[in-house]
Amino acid sequence: MSYETAPACELLATSCACCGRPLLDATSVETGVGPDCRKKYGYNDAQGAPDWLAAAQALDIIPDLLGPGAPAAIVAAWGIDARRASNLLVHRFARSEDLAEKGALMAAIYLLGYFRLATKLADNAAGKVEVLPVGDRLAVKTPYRADFVAALKAARVGARWDRDTKVWTVPTDQRARAALWAVLRNHFAGAMLVSEKGYSTIPVAA
């Protein structure tokens, strides 16, 4: 049995949330981020003011995080200390294997003002979806999933693969948009979303 799978390490982070490398020192294991990544991605330095309400709303899909029975440390930091709250969310992210939970955590970290860190977490977790206008179409960039590609093609809304930019594009008409969002909700619910409106998460399909 390796130390990563030992029962005593169940609540510890063993890999860096930003780069995936093993965490070797006590501080890194406690924070979930290695020393180089802490410096490089602004672990301790916010780039914006916290939006506490929006961050809390992003975490609604994780009932045990801010609701009844939530960890005392997060409750104590919430609304008061954005740095501490973000650090606790990063540690949870480093331990989580659930895509929806990771997406909610990334969005909340971003909304607490840690833009660089949240973006890097999204890149490393392959949990980021981008839907942005390019000319008269929407460019859709997602982690590769064969079932998503099949569903997007099956929707028959004129989706095209752009070999140069490595993204799918779809028309911007109402029918195509509705079909696209339905497919995204079915295959990437909870993932961090980058759109014209900024950062959010893809809602769970109804």
DRENMAR-788067 format. One record per residue (C-alpha): residue number from 1; residue in three letters; x, y, z. Coordinates in steps of 0.1 Angstrom, whole numbers, always signed. Example, Ala and Ser with C-alpha at 12.3 -4.5 7.8 and 13.67 -1.06 7.14 Angstrom:
BEGIN
<pt><nr>1</nr><rest>ALA</rest><X>+123</X><Y>-45</Y><Z>+78</Z></pt>
<pt><nr>2</nr><rest>SER</rest><X>+137</X><Y>-11</Y><Z>+71</Z></pt>
//
This chain:
BEGIN
<pt><nr>1</nr><rest>MET</rest><X>+0</X><Y>+0</Y><Z>+0</Z></pt>
<pt><nr>2</nr><rest>SER</rest><X>+14</X><Y>+34</Y><Z>-10</Z></pt>
<pt><nr>3</nr><rest>TYR</rest><X>+11</X><Y>+65</Y><Z>+12</Z></pt>
<pt><nr>4</nr><rest>GLU</rest><X>-15</X><Y>+80</Y><Z>-12</Z></pt>
<pt><nr>5</nr><rest>THR</rest><X>-39</X><Y>+51</Y><Z>-5</Z></pt>
<pt><nr>6</nr><rest>ALA</rest><X>-33</X><Y>+47</Y><Z>+32</Z></pt>
<pt><nr>7</nr><rest>PRO</rest><X>-64</X><Y>+53</Y><Z>+54</Z></pt>
<pt><nr>8</nr><rest>ALA</rest><X>-45</X><Y>+80</Y><Z>+73</Z></pt>
<pt><nr>9</nr><rest>CYS</rest><X>-42</X><Y>+100</Y><Z>+41</Z></pt>
<pt><nr>10</nr><rest>GLU</rest><X>-79</X><Y>+99</Y><Z>+33</Z></pt>
<pt><nr>11</nr><rest>LEU</rest><X>-84</X><Y>+136</Y><Z>+41</Z></pt>
<pt><nr>12</nr><rest>LEU</rest><X>-50</X><Y>+148</Y><Z>+28</Z></pt>
<pt><nr>13</nr><rest>ALA</rest><X>-42</X><Y>+160</Y><Z>-7</Z></pt>
<pt><nr>14</nr><rest>THR</rest><X>-14</X><Y>+139</Y><Z>-23</Z></pt>
<pt><nr>15</nr><rest>SER</rest><X>-13</X><Y>+156</Y><Z>-58</Z></pt>
<pt><nr>16</nr><rest>CYS</rest><X>-10</X><Y>+193</Y><Z>-66</Z></pt>
<pt><nr>17</nr><rest>ALA</rest><X>-44</X><Y>+207</Y><Z>-77</Z></pt>
<pt><nr>18</nr><rest>CYS</rest><X>-27</X><Y>+229</Y><Z>-103</Z></pt>
<pt><nr>19</nr><rest>CYS</rest><X>-2</X><Y>+206</Y><Z>-120</Z></pt>
<pt><nr>20</nr><rest>GLY</rest><X>-9</X><Y>+171</Y><Z>-107</Z></pt>
<pt><nr>21</nr><rest>ARG</rest><X>+26</X><Y>+165</Y><Z>-94</Z></pt>
<pt><nr>22</nr><rest>PRO</rest><X>+30</X><Y>+146</Y><Z>-61</Z></pt>
<pt><nr>23</nr><rest>LEU</rest><X>+30</X><Y>+168</Y><Z>-29</Z></pt>
<pt><nr>24</nr><rest>LEU</rest><X>+61</X><Y>+161</Y><Z>-8</Z></pt>
<pt><nr>25</nr><rest>ASP</rest><X>+61</X><Y>+186</Y><Z>+20</Z></pt>
<pt><nr>26</nr><rest>ALA</rest><X>+37</X><Y>+191</Y><Z>+49</Z></pt>
<pt><nr>27</nr><rest>THR</rest><X>+26</X><Y>+226</Y><Z>+38</Z></pt>
<pt><nr>28</nr><rest>SER</rest><X>+18</X><Y>+214</Y><Z>+3</Z></pt>
<pt><nr>29</nr><rest>VAL</rest><X>-2</X><Y>+184</Y><Z>+15</Z></pt>
<pt><nr>30</nr><rest>GLU</rest><X>-21</X><Y>+206</Y><Z>+39</Z></pt>
<pt><nr>31</nr><rest>THR</rest><X>-29</X><Y>+232</Y><Z>+11</Z></pt>
<pt><nr>32</nr><rest>GLY</rest><X>-33</X><Y>+209</Y><Z>-18</Z></pt>
<pt><nr>33</nr><rest>VAL</rest><X>-9</X><Y>+230</Y><Z>-39</Z></pt>
<pt><nr>34</nr><rest>GLY</rest><X>+28</X><Y>+227</Y><Z>-43</Z></pt>
<pt><nr>35</nr><rest>PRO</rest><X>+52</X><Y>+256</Y><Z>-35</Z></pt>
<pt><nr>36</nr><rest>ASP</rest><X>+60</X><Y>+266</Y><Z>-71</Z></pt>
<pt><nr>37</nr><rest>CYS</rest><X>+23</X><Y>+266</Y><Z>-81</Z></pt>
<pt><nr>38</nr><rest>ARG</rest><X>+14</X><Y>+286</Y><Z>-50</Z></pt>
<pt><nr>39</nr><rest>LYS</rest><X>+38</X><Y>+313</Y><Z>-61</Z></pt>
<pt><nr>40</nr><rest>LYS</rest><X>+30</X><Y>+311</Y><Z>-98</Z></pt>
<pt><nr>41</nr><rest>TYR</rest><X>-8</X><Y>+311</Y><Z>-97</Z></pt>
<pt><nr>42</nr><rest>GLY</rest><X>-15</X><Y>+336</Y><Z>-69</Z></pt>
<pt><nr>43</nr><rest>TYR</rest><X>-26</X><Y>+311</Y><Z>-42</Z></pt>
<pt><nr>44</nr><rest>ASN</rest><X>-23</X><Y>+339</Y><Z>-16</Z></pt>
<pt><nr>45</nr><rest>ASP</rest><X>-29</X><Y>+369</Y><Z>-37</Z></pt>
<pt><nr>46</nr><rest>ALA</rest><X>-64</X><Y>+377</Y><Z>-50</Z></pt>
<pt><nr>47</nr><rest>GLN</rest><X>-68</X><Y>+395</Y><Z>-83</Z></pt>
<pt><nr>48</nr><rest>GLY</rest><X>-102</X><Y>+408</Y><Z>-75</Z></pt>
<pt><nr>49</nr><rest>ALA</rest><X>-128</X><Y>+415</Y><Z>-47</Z></pt>
<pt><nr>50</nr><rest>PRO</rest><X>-148</X><Y>+386</Y><Z>-34</Z></pt>
<pt><nr>51</nr><rest>ASP</rest><X>-184</X><Y>+381</Y><Z>-44</Z></pt>
<pt><nr>52</nr><rest>TRP</rest><X>-196</X><Y>+361</Y><Z>-14</Z></pt>
<pt><nr>53</nr><rest>LEU</rest><X>-232</X><Y>+356</Y><Z>-25</Z></pt>
<pt><nr>54</nr><rest>ALA</rest><X>-223</X><Y>+344</Y><Z>-60</Z></pt>
<pt><nr>55</nr><rest>ALA</rest><X>-196</X><Y>+321</Y><Z>-46</Z></pt>
<pt><nr>56</nr><rest>ALA</rest><X>-221</X><Y>+306</Y><Z>-21</Z></pt>
<pt><nr>57</nr><rest>GLN</rest><X>-246</X><Y>+301</Y><Z>-49</Z></pt>
<pt><nr>58</nr><rest>ALA</rest><X>-220</X><Y>+283</Y><Z>-70</Z></pt>
<pt><nr>59</nr><rest>LEU</rest><X>-215</X><Y>+259</Y><Z>-41</Z></pt>
<pt><nr>60</nr><rest>ASP</rest><X>-251</X><Y>+250</Y><Z>-37</Z></pt>
<pt><nr>61</nr><rest>ILE</rest><X>-245</X><Y>+216</Y><Z>-53</Z></pt>
<pt><nr>62</nr><rest>ILE</rest><X>-222</X><Y>+206</Y><Z>-24</Z></pt>
<pt><nr>63</nr><rest>PRO</rest><X>-247</X><Y>+206</Y><Z>+5</Z></pt>
<pt><nr>64</nr><rest>ASP</rest><X>-221</X><Y>+197</Y><Z>+32</Z></pt>
<pt><nr>65</nr><rest>LEU</rest><X>-199</X><Y>+226</Y><Z>+24</Z></pt>
<pt><nr>66</nr><rest>LEU</rest><X>-219</X><Y>+257</Y><Z>+36</Z></pt>
<pt><nr>67</nr><rest>GLY</rest><X>-251</X><Y>+241</Y><Z>+48</Z></pt>
<pt><nr>68</nr><rest>PRO</rest><X>-259</X><Y>+222</Y><Z>+80</Z></pt>
<pt><nr>69</nr><rest>GLY</rest><X>-229</X><Y>+202</Y><Z>+92</Z></pt>
<pt><nr>70</nr><rest>ALA</rest><X>-205</X><Y>+223</Y><Z>+72</Z></pt>
<pt><nr>71</nr><rest>PRO</rest><X>-168</X><Y>+223</Y><Z>+83</Z></pt>
<pt><nr>72</nr><rest>ALA</rest><X>-163</X><Y>+249</Y><Z>+110</Z></pt>
<pt><nr>73</nr><rest>ALA</rest><X>-133</X><Y>+263</Y><Z>+94</Z></pt>
<pt><nr>74</nr><rest>ILE</rest><X>-152</X><Y>+273</Y><Z>+62</Z></pt>
<pt><nr>75</nr><rest>VAL</rest><X>-181</X><Y>+287</Y><Z>+81</Z></pt>
<pt><nr>76</nr><rest>ALA</rest><X>-157</X><Y>+308</Y><Z>+102</Z></pt>
<pt><nr>77</nr><rest>ALA</rest><X>-139</X><Y>+322</Y><Z>+71</Z></pt>
<pt><nr>78</nr><rest>TRP</rest><X>-170</X><Y>+327</Y><Z>+49</Z></pt>
<pt><nr>79</nr><rest>GLY</rest><X>-178</X><Y>+364</Y><Z>+44</Z></pt>
<pt><nr>80</nr><rest>ILE</rest><X>-148</X><Y>+375</Y><Z>+64</Z></pt>
<pt><nr>81</nr><rest>ASP</rest><X>-115</X><Y>+361</Y><Z>+50</Z></pt>
<pt><nr>82</nr><rest>ALA</rest><X>-115</X><Y>+354</Y><Z>+12</Z></pt>
<pt><nr>83</nr><rest>ARG</rest><X>-80</X><Y>+341</Y><Z>+13</Z></pt>
<pt><nr>84</nr><rest>ARG</rest><X>-87</X><Y>+315</Y><Z>+40</Z></pt>
<pt><nr>85</nr><rest>ALA</rest><X>-120</X><Y>+305</Y><Z>+24</Z></pt>
<pt><nr>86</nr><rest>SER</rest><X>-104</X><Y>+301</Y><Z>-10</Z></pt>
<pt><nr>87</nr><rest>ASN</rest><X>-75</X><Y>+280</Y><Z>+5</Z></pt>
<pt><nr>88</nr><rest>LEU</rest><X>-100</X><Y>+256</Y><Z>+21</Z></pt>
<pt><nr>89</nr><rest>LEU</rest><X>-119</X><Y>+253</Y><Z>-12</Z></pt>
<pt><nr>90</nr><rest>VAL</rest><X>-86</X><Y>+245</Y><Z>-30</Z></pt>
<pt><nr>91</nr><rest>HIS</rest><X>-79</X><Y>+217</Y><Z>-6</Z></pt>
<pt><nr>92</nr><rest>ARG</rest><X>-113</X><Y>+202</Y><Z>-11</Z></pt>
<pt><nr>93</nr><rest>PHE</rest><X>-107</X><Y>+205</Y><Z>-48</Z></pt>
<pt><nr>94</nr><rest>ALA</rest><X>-74</X><Y>+186</Y><Z>-46</Z></pt>
<pt><nr>95</nr><rest>ARG</rest><X>-91</X><Y>+157</Y><Z>-28</Z></pt>
<pt><nr>96</nr><rest>SER</rest><X>-123</X><Y>+156</Y><Z>-49</Z></pt>
<pt><nr>97</nr><rest>GLU</rest><X>-128</X><Y>+132</Y><Z>-78</Z></pt>
<pt><nr>98</nr><rest>ASP</rest><X>-163</X><Y>+144</Y><Z>-87</Z></pt>
<pt><nr>99</nr><rest>LEU</rest><X>-164</X><Y>+166</Y><Z>-118</Z></pt>
<pt><nr>100</nr><rest>ALA</rest><X>-195</X><Y>+185</Y><Z>-108</Z></pt>
<pt><nr>101</nr><rest>GLU</rest><X>-180</X><Y>+193</Y><Z>-74</Z></pt>
<pt><nr>102</nr><rest>LYS</rest><X>-148</X><Y>+204</Y><Z>-89</Z></pt>
<pt><nr>103</nr><rest>GLY</rest><X>-166</X><Y>+227</Y><Z>-113</Z></pt>
<pt><nr>104</nr><rest>ALA</rest><X>-185</X><Y>+243</Y><Z>-84</Z></pt>
<pt><nr>105</nr><rest>LEU</rest><X>-153</X><Y>+247</Y><Z>-64</Z></pt>
<pt><nr>106</nr><rest>MET</rest><X>-135</X><Y>+263</Y><Z>-93</Z></pt>
<pt><nr>107</nr><rest>ALA</rest><X>-163</X><Y>+288</Y><Z>-99</Z></pt>
<pt><nr>108</nr><rest>ALA</rest><X>-164</X><Y>+297</Y><Z>-62</Z></pt>
<pt><nr>109</nr><rest>ILE</rest><X>-127</X><Y>+302</Y><Z>-60</Z></pt>
<pt><nr>110</nr><rest>TYR</rest><X>-129</X><Y>+325</Y><Z>-91</Z></pt>
<pt><nr>111</nr><rest>LEU</rest><X>-158</X><Y>+344</Y><Z>-76</Z></pt>
<pt><nr>112</nr><rest>LEU</rest><X>-137</X><Y>+349</Y><Z>-44</Z></pt>
<pt><nr>113</nr><rest>GLY</rest><X>-113</X><Y>+369</Y><Z>-65</Z></pt>
<pt><nr>114</nr><rest>TYR</rest><X>-86</X><Y>+342</Y><Z>-73</Z></pt>
<pt><nr>115</nr><rest>PHE</rest><X>-89</X><Y>+344</Y><Z>-111</Z></pt>
<pt><nr>116</nr><rest>ARG</rest><X>-55</X><Y>+330</Y><Z>-120</Z></pt>
<pt><nr>117</nr><rest>LEU</rest><X>-57</X><Y>+301</Y><Z>-96</Z></pt>
<pt><nr>118</nr><rest>ALA</rest><X>-93</X><Y>+291</Y><Z>-106</Z></pt>
<pt><nr>119</nr><rest>THR</rest><X>-84</X><Y>+292</Y><Z>-143</Z></pt>
<pt><nr>120</nr><rest>LYS</rest><X>-53</X><Y>+270</Y><Z>-137</Z></pt>
<pt><nr>121</nr><rest>LEU</rest><X>-74</X><Y>+245</Y><Z>-116</Z></pt>
<pt><nr>122</nr><rest>ALA</rest><X>-99</X><Y>+243</Y><Z>-145</Z></pt>
<pt><nr>123</nr><rest>ASP</rest><X>-72</X><Y>+236</Y><Z>-170</Z></pt>
<pt><nr>124</nr><rest>ASN</rest><X>-56</X><Y>+209</Y><Z>-149</Z></pt>
<pt><nr>125</nr><rest>ALA</rest><X>-89</X><Y>+192</Y><Z>-140</Z></pt>
<pt><nr>126</nr><rest>ALA</rest><X>-101</X><Y>+192</Y><Z>-177</Z></pt>
<pt><nr>127</nr><rest>GLY</rest><X>-133</X><Y>+205</Y><Z>-163</Z></pt>
<pt><nr>128</nr><rest>LYS</rest><X>-136</X><Y>+238</Y><Z>-182</Z></pt>
<pt><nr>129</nr><rest>VAL</rest><X>-161</X><Y>+244</Y><Z>-210</Z></pt>
<pt><nr>130</nr><rest>GLU</rest><X>-159</X><Y>+275</Y><Z>-232</Z></pt>
<pt><nr>131</nr><rest>VAL</rest><X>-188</X><Y>+288</Y><Z>-252</Z></pt>
<pt><nr>132</nr><rest>LEU</rest><X>-179</X><Y>+321</Y><Z>-269</Z></pt>
<pt><nr>133</nr><rest>PRO</rest><X>-191</X><Y>+340</Y><Z>-301</Z></pt>
<pt><nr>134</nr><rest>VAL</rest><X>-168</X><Y>+339</Y><Z>-330</Z></pt>
<pt><nr>135</nr><rest>GLY</rest><X>-183</X><Y>+358</Y><Z>-360</Z></pt>
<pt><nr>136</nr><rest>ASP</rest><X>-218</X><Y>+345</Y><Z>-366</Z></pt>
<pt><nr>137</nr><rest>ARG</rest><X>-212</X><Y>+312</Y><Z>-348</Z></pt>
<pt><nr>138</nr><rest>LEU</rest><X>-205</X><Y>+300</Y><Z>-312</Z></pt>
<pt><nr>139</nr><rest>ALA</rest><X>-172</X><Y>+283</Y><Z>-306</Z></pt>
<pt><nr>140</nr><rest>VAL</rest><X>-175</X><Y>+254</Y><Z>-281</Z></pt>
<pt><nr>141</nr><rest>LYS</rest><X>-144</X><Y>+241</Y><Z>-264</Z></pt>
<pt><nr>142</nr><rest>THR</rest><X>-147</X><Y>+211</Y><Z>-241</Z></pt>
<pt><nr>143</nr><rest>PRO</rest><X>-125</X><Y>+183</Y><Z>-227</Z></pt>
<pt><nr>144</nr><rest>TYR</rest><X>-127</X><Y>+155</Y><Z>-252</Z></pt>
<pt><nr>145</nr><rest>ARG</rest><X>-156</X><Y>+131</Y><Z>-247</Z></pt>
<pt><nr>146</nr><rest>ALA</rest><X>-168</X><Y>+107</Y><Z>-274</Z></pt>
<pt><nr>147</nr><rest>ASP</rest><X>-204</X><Y>+107</Y><Z>-260</Z></pt>
<pt><nr>148</nr><rest>PHE</rest><X>-205</X><Y>+145</Y><Z>-261</Z></pt>
<pt><nr>149</nr><rest>VAL</rest><X>-194</X><Y>+146</Y><Z>-297</Z></pt>
<pt><nr>150</nr><rest>ALA</rest><X>-219</X><Y>+119</Y><Z>-307</Z></pt>
<pt><nr>151</nr><rest>ALA</rest><X>-247</X><Y>+138</Y><Z>-290</Z></pt>
<pt><nr>152</nr><rest>LEU</rest><X>-237</X><Y>+171</Y><Z>-305</Z></pt>
<pt><nr>153</nr><rest>LYS</rest><X>-238</X><Y>+155</Y><Z>-340</Z></pt>
<pt><nr>154</nr><rest>ALA</rest><X>-271</X><Y>+138</Y><Z>-333</Z></pt>
<pt><nr>155</nr><rest>ALA</rest><X>-287</X><Y>+171</Y><Z>-324</Z></pt>
<pt><nr>156</nr><rest>ARG</rest><X>-284</X><Y>+181</Y><Z>-361</Z></pt>
<pt><nr>157</nr><rest>VAL</rest><X>-280</X><Y>+218</Y><Z>-355</Z></pt>
<pt><nr>158</nr><rest>GLY</rest><X>-252</X><Y>+224</Y><Z>-380</Z></pt>
<pt><nr>159</nr><rest>ALA</rest><X>-223</X><Y>+217</Y><Z>-356</Z></pt>
<pt><nr>160</nr><rest>ARG</rest><X>-189</X><Y>+218</Y><Z>-374</Z></pt>
<pt><nr>161</nr><rest>TRP</rest><X>-154</X><Y>+209</Y><Z>-362</Z></pt>
<pt><nr>162</nr><rest>ASP</rest><X>-128</X><Y>+236</Y><Z>-369</Z></pt>
<pt><nr>163</nr><rest>ARG</rest><X>-95</X><Y>+219</Y><Z>-374</Z></pt>
<pt><nr>164</nr><rest>ASP</rest><X>-74</X><Y>+251</Y><Z>-371</Z></pt>
<pt><nr>165</nr><rest>THR</rest><X>-87</X><Y>+262</Y><Z>-337</Z></pt>
<pt><nr>166</nr><rest>LYS</rest><X>-97</X><Y>+227</Y><Z>-325</Z></pt>
<pt><nr>167</nr><rest>VAL</rest><X>-132</X><Y>+237</Y><Z>-314</Z></pt>
<pt><nr>168</nr><rest>TRP</rest><X>-168</X><Y>+228</Y><Z>-324</Z></pt>
<pt><nr>169</nr><rest>THR</rest><X>-188</X><Y>+257</Y><Z>-338</Z></pt>
<pt><nr>170</nr><rest>VAL</rest><X>-226</X><Y>+259</Y><Z>-339</Z></pt>
<pt><nr>171</nr><rest>PRO</rest><X>-250</X><Y>+285</Y><Z>-353</Z></pt>
<pt><nr>172</nr><rest>THR</rest><X>-263</X><Y>+312</Y><Z>-330</Z></pt>
<pt><nr>173</nr><rest>ASP</rest><X>-300</X><Y>+308</Y><Z>-337</Z></pt>
<pt><nr>174</nr><rest>GLN</rest><X>-323</X><Y>+300</Y><Z>-308</Z></pt>
<pt><nr>175</nr><rest>ARG</rest><X>-329</X><Y>+263</Y><Z>-318</Z></pt>
<pt><nr>176</nr><rest>ALA</rest><X>-291</X><Y>+256</Y><Z>-321</Z></pt>
<pt><nr>177</nr><rest>ARG</rest><X>-284</X><Y>+274</Y><Z>-288</Z></pt>
<pt><nr>178</nr><rest>ALA</rest><X>-311</X><Y>+254</Y><Z>-270</Z></pt>
<pt><nr>179</nr><rest>ALA</rest><X>-299</X><Y>+221</Y><Z>-284</Z></pt>
<pt><nr>180</nr><rest>LEU</rest><X>-262</X><Y>+230</Y><Z>-275</Z></pt>
<pt><nr>181</nr><rest>TRP</rest><X>-271</X><Y>+238</Y><Z>-239</Z></pt>
<pt><nr>182</nr><rest>ALA</rest><X>-291</X><Y>+206</Y><Z>-235</Z></pt>
<pt><nr>183</nr><rest>VAL</rest><X>-262</X><Y>+185</Y><Z>-247</Z></pt>
<pt><nr>184</nr><rest>LEU</rest><X>-238</X><Y>+204</Y><Z>-224</Z></pt>
<pt><nr>185</nr><rest>ARG</rest><X>-260</X><Y>+199</Y><Z>-194</Z></pt>
<pt><nr>186</nr><rest>ASN</rest><X>-262</X><Y>+162</Y><Z>-201</Z></pt>
<pt><nr>187</nr><rest>HIS</rest><X>-225</X><Y>+157</Y><Z>-205</Z></pt>
<pt><nr>188</nr><rest>PHE</rest><X>-207</X><Y>+184</Y><Z>-185</Z></pt>
<pt><nr>189</nr><rest>ALA</rest><X>-231</X><Y>+193</Y><Z>-157</Z></pt>
<pt><nr>190</nr><rest>GLY</rest><X>-212</X><Y>+211</Y><Z>-129</Z></pt>
<pt><nr>191</nr><rest>ALA</rest><X>-182</X><Y>+219</Y><Z>-151</Z></pt>
<pt><nr>192</nr><rest>MET</rest><X>-167</X><Y>+254</Y><Z>-150</Z></pt>
<pt><nr>193</nr><rest>LEU</rest><X>-182</X><Y>+275</Y><Z>-178</Z></pt>
<pt><nr>194</nr><rest>VAL</rest><X>-166</X><Y>+304</Y><Z>-196</Z></pt>
<pt><nr>195</nr><rest>SER</rest><X>-191</X><Y>+324</Y><Z>-216</Z></pt>
<pt><nr>196</nr><rest>GLU</rest><X>-199</X><Y>+360</Y><Z>-226</Z></pt>
<pt><nr>197</nr><rest>LYS</rest><X>-212</X><Y>+365</Y><Z>-191</Z></pt>
<pt><nr>198</nr><rest>GLY</rest><X>-180</X><Y>+355</Y><Z>-174</Z></pt>
<pt><nr>199</nr><rest>TYR</rest><X>-174</X><Y>+324</Y><Z>-152</Z></pt>
<pt><nr>200</nr><rest>SER</rest><X>-201</X><Y>+302</Y><Z>-139</Z></pt>
<pt><nr>201</nr><rest>THR</rest><X>-210</X><Y>+265</Y><Z>-138</Z></pt>
<pt><nr>202</nr><rest>ILE</rest><X>-231</X><Y>+244</Y><Z>-162</Z></pt>
<pt><nr>203</nr><rest>PRO</rest><X>-263</X><Y>+235</Y><Z>-143</Z></pt>
<pt><nr>204</nr><rest>VAL</rest><X>-274</X><Y>+199</Y><Z>-138</Z></pt>
<pt><nr>205</nr><rest>ALA</rest><X>-299</X><Y>+187</Y><Z>-163</Z></pt>
<pt><nr>206</nr><rest>ALA</rest><X>-335</X><Y>+189</Y><Z>-151</Z></pt>
//
